[in-house]
Amino acid sequence: MKKVIERIQEPTPRFFKMIRNIGLLLTAVSGVIATAPVSLPAIMTTVAGYLAVAGGIASAISQTAIHRDD
């Protein structure tokens, strides 16, 4: 577990920062769709759930990418 924490604290490459931000954006958009005060078709709420999962996974995995100058 210590290695995972150290890896998350390392600098993240520029490309993976962009992927992380896109994942966070997908998660935010899906949250808005899922909690909309109006009645939406079932397919939209289903897609919002998938977007939340995909955005969370993309953000978590891209955060563990590290930049090394070996």
Distance bins in CASP14 RR format, pairs under 12 A and 6 or more apart:
PFRMAT RR
TARGET T0000
AUTHOR 0000-0000-0000
RMODE 2
METHOD distances of the structure
MODEL  1
1 7 0 0 0 0 0 1 0 0 0 0 0
1 8 0 0 0 0 0 1 0 0 0 0 0
2 8 0 0 0 0 0 1 0 0 0 0 0
2 9 0 0 0 0 0 1 0 0 0 0 0
3 9 0 0 0 0 0 1 0 0 0 0 0
3 10 0 0 0 0 0 1 0 0 0 0 0
3 64 0 0 0 0 0 1 0 0 0 0 0
3 66 0 0 0 0 0 1 0 0 0 0 0
4 10 0 0 0 0 0 1 0 0 0 0 0
4 60 0 0 0 0 0 1 0 0 0 0 0
4 63 0 0 0 0 0 1 0 0 0 0 0
4 64 1 0 0 1 0 0 0 0 0 0 0
4 66 0 0 0 0 0 1 0 0 0 0 0
5 63 0 0 0 0 0 1 0 0 0 0 0
5 64 0 0 0 0 0 1 0 0 0 0 0
6 64 0 0 0 0 0 1 0 0 0 0 0
6 66 0 0 0 0 1 0 0 0 0 0 0
7 60 0 0 0 0 0 1 0 0 0 0 0
7 61 0 0 0 0 0 1 0 0 0 0 0
7 63 0 0 0 0 1 0 0 0 0 0 0
7 64 1 0 1 0 0 0 0 0 0 0 0
7 65 0 0 0 0 1 0 0 0 0 0 0
7 66 1 0 1 0 0 0 0 0 0 0 0
7 67 0 0 0 0 0 1 0 0 0 0 0
7 68 0 0 0 0 0 1 0 0 0 0 0
8 16 0 0 0 0 0 1 0 0 0 0 0
8 20 0 0 0 0 0 1 0 0 0 0 0
8 59 0 0 0 0 0 1 0 0 0 0 0
8 60 0 0 0 0 1 0 0 0 0 0 0
8 61 0 0 0 0 0 1 0 0 0 0 0
8 62 0 0 0 0 0 1 0 0 0 0 0
8 63 1 0 1 0 0 0 0 0 0 0 0
8 64 1 0 0 1 0 0 0 0 0 0 0
8 65 0 0 0 0 1 0 0 0 0 0 0
8 66 0 0 0 0 1 0 0 0 0 0 0
9 63 0 0 0 0 0 1 0 0 0 0 0
9 64 0 0 0 0 0 1 0 0 0 0 0
9 66 0 0 0 0 1 0 0 0 0 0 0
10 16 0 0 0 0 0 1 0 0 0 0 0
10 63 0 0 0 0 1 0 0 0 0 0 0
10 64 0 0 0 0 1 0 0 0 0 0 0
10 65 0 0 0 0 1 0 0 0 0 0 0
10 66 1 1 0 0 0 0 0 0 0 0 0
10 67 1 0 0 1 0 0 0 0 0 0 0
10 68 0 0 0 0 1 0 0 0 0 0 0
10 69 0 0 0 0 0 1 0 0 0 0 0
11 17 0 0 0 0 1 0 0 0 0 0 0
11 63 0 0 0 0 0 1 0 0 0 0 0
11 65 0 0 0 0 1 0 0 0 0 0 0
11 66 1 0 0 1 0 0 0 0 0 0 0
11 67 1 0 1 0 0 0 0 0 0 0 0
11 68 0 0 0 0 1 0 0 0 0 0 0
11 69 0 0 0 0 0 1 0 0 0 0 0
12 18 0 0 0 0 1 0 0 0 0 0 0
12 19 0 0 0 0 1 0 0 0 0 0 0
12 20 1 0 0 1 0 0 0 0 0 0 0
12 21 0 0 0 0 0 1 0 0 0 0 0
12 59 0 0 0 0 0 1 0 0 0 0 0
12 61 0 0 0 0 0 1 0 0 0 0 0
12 62 1 0 0 1 0 0 0 0 0 0 0
12 63 1 0 0 1 0 0 0 0 0 0 0
12 64 0 0 0 0 1 0 0 0 0 0 0
12 65 1 0 1 0 0 0 0 0 0 0 0
12 66 1 0 0 1 0 0 0 0 0 0 0
12 67 1 0 0 1 0 0 0 0 0 0 0
12 68 0 0 0 0 0 1 0 0 0 0 0
13 19 0 0 0 0 1 0 0 0 0 0 0
13 20 0 0 0 0 0 1 0 0 0 0 0
13 62 0 0 0 0 1 0 0 0 0 0 0
13 63 0 0 0 0 0 1 0 0 0 0 0
13 64 0 0 0 0 0 1 0 0 0 0 0
13 65 1 0 1 0 0 0 0 0 0 0 0
13 66 1 0 0 1 0 0 0 0 0 0 0
13 67 1 0 1 0 0 0 0 0 0 0 0
13 68 0 0 0 0 1 0 0 0 0 0 0
13 69 0 0 0 0 0 1 0 0 0 0 0
14 20 0 0 0 0 0 1 0 0 0 0 0
14 21 0 0 0 0 0 1 0 0 0 0 0
14 62 0 0 0 0 0 1 0 0 0 0 0
14 65 0 0 0 0 0 1 0 0 0 0 0
14 67 0 0 0 0 1 0 0 0 0 0 0
15 21 0 0 0 0 0 1 0 0 0 0 0
15 22 0 0 0 0 0 1 0 0 0 0 0
15 62 0 0 0 0 1 0 0 0 0 0 0
15 65 0 0 0 0 1 0 0 0 0 0 0
15 67 0 0 0 0 1 0 0 0 0 0 0
16 22 0 0 0 0 0 1 0 0 0 0 0
16 23 0 0 0 0 0 1 0 0 0 0 0
16 58 0 0 0 0 1 0 0 0 0 0 0
16 59 0 0 0 0 1 0 0 0 0 0 0
16 60 0 0 0 0 0 1 0 0 0 0 0
16 61 0 0 0 0 1 0 0 0 0 0 0
16 62 1 0 1 0 0 0 0 0 0 0 0
16 63 1 0 0 1 0 0 0 0 0 0 0
16 64 0 0 0 0 1 0 0 0 0 0 0
16 65 1 0 1 0 0 0 0 0 0 0 0
16 66 0 0 0 0 1 0 0 0 0 0 0
16 67 0 0 0 0 1 0 0 0 0 0 0
17 23 0 0 0 0 0 1 0 0 0 0 0
17 24 0 0 0 0 0 1 0 0 0 0 0
17 58 0 0 0 0 0 1 0 0 0 0 0
17 59 0 0 0 0 0 1 0 0 0 0 0
17 62 1 0 0 1 0 0 0 0 0 0 0
17 63 0 0 0 0 1 0 0 0 0 0 0
17 65 0 0 0 0 1 0 0 0 0 0 0
17 66 0 0 0 0 0 1 0 0 0 0 0
17 67 0 0 0 0 1 0 0 0 0 0 0
18 24 0 0 0 0 0 1 0 0 0 0 0
18 25 0 0 0 0 0 1 0 0 0 0 0
18 58 0 0 0 0 0 1 0 0 0 0 0
18 59 0 0 0 0 0 1 0 0 0 0 0
18 62 0 0 0 0 1 0 0 0 0 0 0
18 65 0 0 0 0 0 1 0 0 0 0 0
19 25 0 0 0 0 0 1 0 0 0 0 0
19 26 0 0 0 0 0 1 0 0 0 0 0
19 54 0 0 0 0 0 1 0 0 0 0 0
19 55 0 0 0 0 1 0 0 0 0 0 0
19 56 0 0 0 0 0 1 0 0 0 0 0
19 57 0 0 0 0 0 1 0 0 0 0 0
19 58 1 0 1 0 0 0 0 0 0 0 0
19 59 1 0 0 1 0 0 0 0 0 0 0
19 60 0 0 0 0 0 1 0 0 0 0 0
19 61 0 0 0 0 1 0 0 0 0 0 0
19 62 1 0 1 0 0 0 0 0 0 0 0
19 63 0 0 0 0 1 0 0 0 0 0 0
19 64 0 0 0 0 0 1 0 0 0 0 0
19 65 0 0 0 0 1 0 0 0 0 0 0
20 26 0 0 0 0 0 1 0 0 0 0 0
20 27 0 0 0 0 0 1 0 0 0 0 0
20 55 0 0 0 0 1 0 0 0 0 0 0
20 56 0 0 0 0 1 0 0 0 0 0 0
20 57 0 0 0 0 0 1 0 0 0 0 0
20 58 1 0 0 1 0 0 0 0 0 0 0
20 59 1 0 1 0 0 0 0 0 0 0 0
20 60 0 0 0 0 1 0 0 0 0 0 0
20 61 0 0 0 0 1 0 0 0 0 0 0
20 62 1 0 1 0 0 0 0 0 0 0 0
20 63 1 0 1 0 0 0 0 0 0 0 0
20 64 0 0 0 0 0 1 0 0 0 0 0
20 65 0 0 0 0 1 0 0 0 0 0 0
21 27 0 0 0 0 0 1 0 0 0 0 0
21 28 0 0 0 0 0 1 0 0 0 0 0
21 55 0 0 0 0 0 1 0 0 0 0 0
21 56 0 0 0 0 0 1 0 0 0 0 0
21 58 0 0 0 0 1 0 0 0 0 0 0
21 59 0 0 0 0 1 0 0 0 0 0 0
21 62 0 0 0 0 1 0 0 0 0 0 0
21 63 0 0 0 0 0 1 0 0 0 0 0
22 28 0 0 0 0 0 1 0 0 0 0 0
22 29 0 0 0 0 0 1 0 0 0 0 0
22 51 0 0 0 0 0 1 0 0 0 0 0
22 54 0 0 0 0 0 1 0 0 0 0 0
22 55 1 0 0 1 0 0 0 0 0 0 0
22 56 0 0 0 0 0 1 0 0 0 0 0
22 57 0 0 0 0 0 1 0 0 0 0 0
22 58 1 0 0 1 0 0 0 0 0 0 0
22 59 0 0 0 0 1 0 0 0 0 0 0
22 62 0 0 0 0 1 0 0 0 0 0 0
23 29 0 0 0 0 1 0 0 0 0 0 0
23 30 0 0 0 0 1 0 0 0 0 0 0
23 51 0 0 0 0 1 0 0 0 0 0 0
23 52 0 0 0 0 1 0 0 0 0 0 0
23 53 0 0 0 0 0 1 0 0 0 0 0
23 54 1 0 0 1 0 0 0 0 0 0 0
23 55 1 1 0 0 0 0 0 0 0 0 0
23 56 1 0 0 1 0 0 0 0 0 0 0
23 57 0 0 0 0 1 0 0 0 0 0 0
23 58 1 0 1 0 0 0 0 0 0 0 0
23 59 1 0 1 0 0 0 0 0 0 0 0
23 60 0 0 0 0 1 0 0 0 0 0 0
23 61 0 0 0 0 1 0 0 0 0 0 0
23 62 1 0 0 1 0 0 0 0 0 0 0
23 63 0 0 0 0 0 1 0 0 0 0 0
24 30 0 0 0 0 0 1 0 0 0 0 0
24 31 0 0 0 0 0 1 0 0 0 0 0
24 51 0 0 0 0 0 1 0 0 0 0 0
24 52 0 0 0 0 0 1 0 0 0 0 0
24 54 0 0 0 0 0 1 0 0 0 0 0
24 55 1 0 0 1 0 0 0 0 0 0 0
24 56 1 0 0 1 0 0 0 0 0 0 0
24 57 0 0 0 0 0 1 0 0 0 0 0
24 58 0 0 0 0 1 0 0 0 0 0 0
24 59 1 0 1 0 0 0 0 0 0 0 0
24 60 0 0 0 0 0 1 0 0 0 0 0
24 62 0 0 0 0 1 0 0 0 0 0 0
24 63 0 0 0 0 0 1 0 0 0 0 0
25 31 0 0 0 0 0 1 0 0 0 0 0
25 32 0 0 0 0 0 1 0 0 0 0 0
25 51 0 0 0 0 1 0 0 0 0 0 0
25 52 0 0 0 0 0 1 0 0 0 0 0
25 54 0 0 0 0 0 1 0 0 0 0 0
25 55 0 0 0 0 1 0 0 0 0 0 0
25 56 0 0 0 0 0 1 0 0 0 0 0
25 58 0 0 0 0 1 0 0 0 0 0 0
25 59 0 0 0 0 1 0 0 0 0 0 0
26 32 0 0 0 0 0 1 0 0 0 0 0
26 33 0 0 0 0 0 1 0 0 0 0 0
26 47 0 0 0 0 0 1 0 0 0 0 0
26 48 0 0 0 0 1 0 0 0 0 0 0
26 49 0 0 0 0 0 1 0 0 0 0 0
26 50 0 0 0 0 1 0 0 0 0 0 0
26 51 1 0 1 0 0 0 0 0 0 0 0
26 52 1 0 0 1 0 0 0 0 0 0 0
26 53 0 0 0 0 1 0 0 0 0 0 0
26 54 1 0 0 1 0 0 0 0 0 0 0
26 55 1 0 1 0 0 0 0 0 0 0 0
26 56 1 0 0 1 0 0 0 0 0 0 0
26 57 0 0 0 0 1 0 0 0 0 0 0
26 58 1 0 0 1 0 0 0 0 0 0 0
26 59 0 0 0 0 1 0 0 0 0 0 0
27 33 0 0 0 0 0 1 0 0 0 0 0
27 34 0 0 0 0 0 1 0 0 0 0 0
27 48 0 0 0 0 1 0 0 0 0 0 0
27 49 0 0 0 0 1 0 0 0 0 0 0
27 50 0 0 0 0 0 1 0 0 0 0 0
27 51 1 0 0 1 0 0 0 0 0 0 0
27 52 1 0 1 0 0 0 0 0 0 0 0
27 53 0 0 0 0 1 0 0 0 0 0 0
27 54 0 0 0 0 1 0 0 0 0 0 0
27 55 1 0 1 0 0 0 0 0 0 0 0
27 56 1 0 1 0 0 0 0 0 0 0 0
27 57 0 0 0 0 1 0 0 0 0 0 0
27 58 0 0 0 0 1 0 0 0 0 0 0
27 59 1 0 0 1 0 0 0 0 0 0 0
27 60 0 0 0 0 0 1 0 0 0 0 0
28 34 0 0 0 0 0 1 0 0 0 0 0
28 35 0 0 0 0 0 1 0 0 0 0 0
28 48 0 0 0 0 0 1 0 0 0 0 0
28 51 0 0 0 0 1 0 0 0 0 0 0
28 52 0 0 0 0 1 0 0 0 0 0 0
28 55 0 0 0 0 1 0 0 0 0 0 0
28 56 0 0 0 0 0 1 0 0 0 0 0
28 59 0 0 0 0 0 1 0 0 0 0 0
29 35 0 0 0 0 0 1 0 0 0 0 0
29 36 0 0 0 0 0 1 0 0 0 0 0
29 44 0 0 0 0 0 1 0 0 0 0 0
29 47 0 0 0 0 0 1 0 0 0 0 0
29 48 1 0 0 1 0 0 0 0 0 0 0
29 49 0 0 0 0 0 1 0 0 0 0 0
29 50 0 0 0 0 0 1 0 0 0 0 0
29 51 1 0 0 1 0 0 0 0 0 0 0
29 52 0 0 0 0 1 0 0 0 0 0 0
29 54 0 0 0 0 0 1 0 0 0 0 0
29 55 0 0 0 0 1 0 0 0 0 0 0
30 36 0 0 0 0 0 1 0 0 0 0 0
30 40 0 0 0 0 0 1 0 0 0 0 0
30 44 0 0 0 0 1 0 0 0 0 0 0
30 45 0 0 0 0 1 0 0 0 0 0 0
30 46 0 0 0 0 0 1 0 0 0 0 0
30 47 1 0 0 1 0 0 0 0 0 0 0
30 48 1 0 1 0 0 0 0 0 0 0 0
30 49 1 0 1 0 0 0 0 0 0 0 0
30 50 1 0 0 1 0 0 0 0 0 0 0
30 51 1 1 0 0 0 0 0 0 0 0 0
30 52 1 0 1 0 0 0 0 0 0 0 0
30 53 0 0 0 0 1 0 0 0 0 0 0
30 54 0 0 0 0 1 0 0 0 0 0 0
30 55 1 0 0 1 0 0 0 0 0 0 0
30 56 0 0 0 0 1 0 0 0 0 0 0
31 40 0 0 0 0 0 1 0 0 0 0 0
31 44 0 0 0 0 0 1 0 0 0 0 0
31 45 0 0 0 0 0 1 0 0 0 0 0
31 47 0 0 0 0 0 1 0 0 0 0 0
31 48 1 0 0 1 0 0 0 0 0 0 0
31 49 0 0 0 0 1 0 0 0 0 0 0
31 50 0 0 0 0 0 1 0 0 0 0 0
31 51 0 0 0 0 1 0 0 0 0 0 0
31 52 1 0 0 1 0 0 0 0 0 0 0
31 53 0 0 0 0 0 1 0 0 0 0 0
31 55 0 0 0 0 0 1 0 0 0 0 0
31 56 0 0 0 0 0 1 0 0 0 0 0
32 38 0 0 0 0 0 1 0 0 0 0 0
32 40 0 0 0 0 0 1 0 0 0 0 0
32 44 0 0 0 0 0 1 0 0 0 0 0
32 45 0 0 0 0 0 1 0 0 0 0 0
32 48 0 0 0 0 1 0 0 0 0 0 0
32 49 0 0 0 0 0 1 0 0 0 0 0
32 51 0 0 0 0 0 1 0 0 0 0 0
32 52 0 0 0 0 0 1 0 0 0 0 0
33 40 1 0 0 1 0 0 0 0 0 0 0
33 41 0 0 0 0 0 1 0 0 0 0 0
33 43 0 0 0 0 0 1 0 0 0 0 0
33 44 1 0 0 1 0 0 0 0 0 0 0
33 45 1 0 0 1 0 0 0 0 0 0 0
33 46 0 0 0 0 0 1 0 0 0 0 0
33 47 1 0 0 1 0 0 0 0 0 0 0
33 48 1 1 0 0 0 0 0 0 0 0 0
33 49 0 0 0 0 1 0 0 0 0 0 0
33 50 0 0 0 0 0 1 0 0 0 0 0
33 51 1 0 0 1 0 0 0 0 0 0 0
33 52 0 0 0 0 1 0 0 0 0 0 0
34 40 0 0 0 0 1 0 0 0 0 0 0
34 42 0 0 0 0 0 1 0 0 0 0 0
34 44 0 0 0 0 1 0 0 0 0 0 0
34 45 1 0 1 0 0 0 0 0 0 0 0
34 46 0 0 0 0 1 0 0 0 0 0 0
34 47 0 0 0 0 1 0 0 0 0 0 0
34 48 1 0 1 0 0 0 0 0 0 0 0
34 49 1 0 0 1 0 0 0 0 0 0 0
34 50 0 0 0 0 0 1 0 0 0 0 0
34 51 0 0 0 0 1 0 0 0 0 0 0
34 52 1 0 0 1 0 0 0 0 0 0 0
34 53 0 0 0 0 0 1 0 0 0 0 0
35 45 0 0 0 0 1 0 0 0 0 0 0
35 48 0 0 0 0 1 0 0 0 0 0 0
35 49 0 0 0 0 0 1 0 0 0 0 0
35 52 0 0 0 0 0 1 0 0 0 0 0
36 44 0 0 0 0 1 0 0 0 0 0 0
36 45 0 0 0 0 1 0 0 0 0 0 0
36 48 0 0 0 0 1 0 0 0 0 0 0
38 44 0 0 0 0 0 1 0 0 0 0 0
38 45 0 0 0 0 0 1 0 0 0 0 0
39 45 0 0 0 0 1 0 0 0 0 0 0
40 46 0 0 0 0 0 1 0 0 0 0 0
40 47 0 0 0 0 1 0 0 0 0 0 0
40 48 0 0 0 0 1 0 0 0 0 0 0
41 47 0 0 0 0 1 0 0 0 0 0 0
41 48 0 0 0 0 0 1 0 0 0 0 0
42 48 0 0 0 0 0 1 0 0 0 0 0
42 49 0 0 0 0 0 1 0 0 0 0 0
43 49 0 0 0 0 0 1 0 0 0 0 0
43 50 0 0 0 0 0 1 0 0 0 0 0
44 50 0 0 0 0 0 1 0 0 0 0 0
44 51 0 0 0 0 0 1 0 0 0 0 0
45 51 0 0 0 0 0 1 0 0 0 0 0
45 52 0 0 0 0 0 1 0 0 0 0 0
46 52 0 0 0 0 0 1 0 0 0 0 0
46 53 0 0 0 0 0 1 0 0 0 0 0
47 53 0 0 0 0 0 1 0 0 0 0 0
47 54 0 0 0 0 0 1 0 0 0 0 0
48 54 0 0 0 0 0 1 0 0 0 0 0
48 55 0 0 0 0 0 1 0 0 0 0 0
49 55 0 0 0 0 1 0 0 0 0 0 0
49 56 0 0 0 0 0 1 0 0 0 0 0
50 56 0 0 0 0 0 1 0 0 0 0 0
50 57 0 0 0 0 0 1 0 0 0 0 0
51 57 0 0 0 0 0 1 0 0 0 0 0
51 58 0 0 0 0 0 1 0 0 0 0 0
52 58 0 0 0 0 0 1 0 0 0 0 0
52 59 0 0 0 0 0 1 0 0 0 0 0
53 59 0 0 0 0 0 1 0 0 0 0 0
53 60 0 0 0 0 0 1 0 0 0 0 0
54 60 0 0 0 0 0 1 0 0 0 0 0
54 61 0 0 0 0 0 1 0 0 0 0 0
55 61 0 0 0 0 1 0 0 0 0 0 0
55 62 0 0 0 0 1 0 0 0 0 0 0
55 63 0 0 0 0 0 1 0 0 0 0 0
56 62 0 0 0 0 1 0 0 0 0 0 0
56 63 0 0 0 0 0 1 0 0 0 0 0
57 63 0 0 0 0 0 1 0 0 0 0 0
57 64 0 0 0 0 0 1 0 0 0 0 0
58 64 0 0 0 0 0 1 0 0 0 0 0
58 65 0 0 0 0 0 1 0 0 0 0 0
59 65 0 0 0 0 0 1 0 0 0 0 0
END
